[in-house]
Amino acid sequence: MKRFGYRLLLLPLSLLAGAAAASENPGAHQHGHAELSFAVDGNKVEVMFVSPAYNVLGFEHEVRTKAQTRALQQANDWFAGTPLIDTPDGTCTVISSEVHHSGPEQEQEQEQHHEGNEHEHEDHGSGHSAFEVIQTLTCPGVQNATTLITPLTTRLERLEHLDVQWAGAMAQGATRLEHSEQAVELGQ
C-alpha cells in the first residue's frame, strides 16, 4: 500500500510536467530534453525519468547491431542500479527499478528488481523510441537535504535540458538543469 502512495504523489507531478512540456513543444518528444520527477516520504524516494531514447542511446530505431544491443543492455543495467537522484553524500540505494524502453517498431519492457529479473515483450506500436524509468530508493537523511544530485546530466551526453519536479515534506518545486548541472536545490 505504501508503494501505491508514492506513485500517487508522482502522478500530479507527471501530469504537470507533461502539460508544461506539451505547451512548450506540441510534439512533446524532443531530442536533448528529458523529465525527472521525484517524491520524498521520510527516507524513501519514488523517482520517474522519461526521455527520448536518442538522449540515452544515440539512436531511436530498432536495435540493429551487436554494439547497439550492448548499448541498450548497458543503459538498462545502469538505470536498474544507479540512483537517479541522490544526496550529496551518496547515501541513496536502489530498492527497485523498472526500466521500460519502447521503440518505433517494438516495445521492450524490462522490469528489474534486486531479487531477480523478469522480462515481458509487448507490441504497442509507438511512433518514437523512449525510456521510462521508475525507481524506489532508500536515502538516509534525505528528508533534511536542501540539495540533491542527479547523475543524468553528466551520464547522458546528448541531454541538453532536464526538467525536474519534486514534492515532499521539505518542499515542492521545479527547475531546469542544463547539461552537466547536477544539483537540484530544493528551496527553489
N, C-alpha and C positions, 0 to 999 in steps of 0.2 A: 504494500500500500504506500509506503514511503516513496518508492521509486516513481509511482504514478504521480505523486505530489510534485516531485521535481519537474516532471515533464509538463505538468500543468503550469508551473512557473515559467517554463521556457516558451509555452505556446503564445502568450501575448507578445513576448519579445520577438519571436519569429514572425508573427503577423505584422508587427510594426516594421520590422526590418524588410520584409517582403514588400509592404506598401511603400516604404521610402525608396527602395530600390526601383520599384516599378514606376514611381512618379519621376525619378531622375532618368530612368532608362526604360522606355517602353518595351525593349527586347528582354530586359531583366537578366539576360545571360551575357555577361560582358567579360572578355578575357582581361586579366590583370586585376580583377575585383573579386572579393570574396566576403563572406559574412561569418562572424563568430559571435555566438550568444552564450551566456552562462548565468546560472542561478546558484547562489550560495545559501546553504542552510546548515548552520553550525560548521562542522569540519567537512561536510560533503559539498561537492560542486558538480552540477549537471551541465555538460557542455555540448553545444551543437555547432558544427562547422559545415558550411556549404560553399562549394567552389566549382567553377568550370574545370573539367579535367585538364584543360590546357595549362592552367596555373600549376598543377601538380605534376603532370606527366610530360608536357610539351606537345601533346597531340590530343585530338578528340575522336579520331576514327577508331574502329575496331582494332584490337591488338593484332599486328601482322608479323612481327619478327620476334626472335628469341630475346633480343635486347628490350623490346617493348614489354614482353611478358615479364622479364626481370624487373623492369621499372615499375610495373603495376604491382608486382608482389612486394617489392621494397617499400612502395608507398603504403600498401595495406599493412605491412608489418610495422612501419613507423607510426602510422595512425593508431594501430592497436596498442602500442606500448609506450607512446610518448604523451605525457600530459599536454594538452593544447593550451592550457592556462596553468600557471604555477606561481608560487610565492617567490620572491627574490632569493630566498634561501634554498629553493628547490625541494620543498617538503611534500609536494603533491605526488601521489601514485595513482595509477590507473586501476580501478576496481573492475570495470567492464568497458568494453569498446565495441561499437557496431560500426562497421565500415561498409558503406553502400557505394558502389560505382555503377553508373548507368551509361551505356554507350548508345550511339545513334542507331546501331543495328542489333544491339543486345543489351540486356541489363544483367549485371552480375552482382549479387548481393552476398556479402560475406559478413557473418556475424562472428566476431572473435571474442572469446572470454578467456580469462586466465585459466579456467578449468579445462578448456579444450576448444576445438574449432568445429563449427557447423557450417555447411555450405548449402545454399539454395540458388537455383538458377531459374529466372522467370523472364519472359519476353513482354515488355511493356511498350516497346516501340517509341521511345522518346526521340526527339529531334536533335538534342545536344547531349554531349557527354559531360557528366558531372560527378562530383564526390559529395557525399553527405556522411559526416562522422558524428556519432553521438557517444559521449564518454560520461562515465560516472567516476569521479575522483574522490579520494580522501586527502585532505590537505590540513594537517595540524596547524593551527594558528591562523588560518585563512580569514576567520571572522574578524580578526584585529588588523588585517592588512589594509594599507592605504594605496598600495601599488601591487599589481600583479604583472606577470611577464608571460608573453606568448612567443614560442619559437617559430611560429608560422611565417612571420615576415622575413626571417633570415633563412629558413629552410627552403622556402618556395621562391626561387629566384625570379620567376615570372610574375609574382604577386606584387602589384603596384600599390593597391589600396585595400586595407582590411577594415571593414565596418564592424565595430564591436559594440554590443549591447549587454548590459548586465542588470541583475536585480538581486537583492538580498537585504538582510537586516542592516548592513553597513550603509547601503545607498542603492540607488538605481541610476542608470545613466547610459550614455552612448558617446562614442568617439570614433574617429577615423585614424588609423595608423598608416603611415606611408611605409614603403619598402625599407627594411632594416630597423624600423622603430619597434621596440619590443614592449615598452612599458605602458600599461593601462592604469592611468591614475583614477582611482575610484571616486575621488572627490569632485571630478569634472561633471 
